[in-house]
Amino acid sequence: MTVLEWAGVVCLVLLGVGALAAIYRIVRGPSILDRAIATDVLLIVISSALCVDMAVHHHTDNIVFVVVASVIGFVGSVTLSRFVAESRKEPSEHV
């Protein structure tokens, strides 16, 4: 094995641990915001694993999946943050 392959294995093992931790947080909660952040982390871990695979095997076949996962994560985060911000607004008093 080359040094790049060893580094790829180490990265994938660490990303696997991160994915398991994110899945645990998605299942256990305790709040919807914790689950949303864990979902974003899981998308990032998946994208990172695809990038490691592309680096180790010298191809760019998965770049579309990385971009799609990034866009889904971004849109989901923005949508959730806007929803939370609007739900936490204090009602204004009409004088």
Secondary structure, 3 states (H helix, E strand, C coil): CCHHHHHHHHHHHHHHHHHHHHHHHHHHCCCHHHHHHHHHHHHHHHHHHHHHHHHHHCCCCCHHHHHHHHHHHHHHHHHHHHHHHHHCCCCCCCC
